[in-house]
Amino acid sequence: MIIVDNYIHSFGFNIENGIPILEFRGDKNDTELLYLADYLIKLSFEKNIKDANIKYTKLDILTNLSLPKI
């Protein structure tokens, strides 16, 4: 299962299943869904979608970041 959302917190507990996408703001020239379609086709050829999604989106970097202590 893949979760596509413009808010990363929507898939924060399943980061390996998430695909962040830019918010649609009514621009008729917006091509974000075309990129998403290409990406989903690319994923369809992978044996392990979770591992491939982590590798391609680099979302694992977000889970390893730590905020500086104040």
CORCOR-V494405 format. One line per field, one symbol per residue. burial: 1 if it has 24 or more other C-alpha atoms within 12 Angstrom, else 0. Layout:
BEGIN
burial: ???
END
This chain:
BEGIN
burial: 0111000000000011111110000000000000000010001000001101110000100000000000
END
